[in-house]
């Protein structure tokens, strides 16, 4: 079995607002984390590249210590804070972009951005440096609670806008809030994605469903000691015990809520 840590970041800033604070990482902490990966012989891949290697496309094999670095939502500080640090190490990364939150979305604006977001120009610039742009829905809703037609629109509008504005194919995505369902995953595949990330706080492996790939949360409370143990695969269940309990509990709540909505005819 092949095991690969896939890291999930959000905002990178010393001054997060109340809504982004739980998952924000200080630039100095990100710098230390990337330095550790470089010094320890890790080879970062984009999510798309990892999945291609899992599938042995074109005979590509995995490096000895692969890792995937991902950023959700598309905060402006990815361009100003994270990208220079990634470029310092020549590390690729994957940014999952919410198209309706883009700062110059204009008539396509949708949802409620939590902070300053990337512009289309900044997203294109990042893509030109080797950053993979992936989907993250159009308005960042709870996808598993949507009517099927609304779900399709969220997925396809997001993918279509990203491909139009970035000028590159988009084949990977991450679920807003990290949650999906069998119905959501079916629609994700129909929309043209070949891989999608959840959270789960587990080391990813080639045995996992490629439409529910687990990631490891990196946030403000992730110490360098925790980070080192997580990426090396040491005591991951213990490090993320609280998050995994909350995730399982909330999954039950969401399934129950969706079931009630179906009974009432709302979905």
Buried (B, 14 or more C-beta within 10 A) or exposed (E): EEBBBBBBBBBBBEEBEEEBEEBBBBBEBBBBBBBBBBEEEBBBBBBBBBBBBBEEEEEEEBEEBBBBBBBBBBBBBBBBBBBEBBEEBEBBBBBBBBBBBBBEBEEBBBBEBBBBBBBBEBBBBBBEEEBBBBBBBBBBBBBBBBEEEBBBBBBBBBBBBBBEBBEEEBBBBBBBBBBBBEBBBBBBBEBBBBBBBBBBBBBBEBEBEBBBBBBBBBBBEBEEEBBBBBBBEEEBEEBBEEBBEEBEEEBEEBEEEBEEBEEEEEB
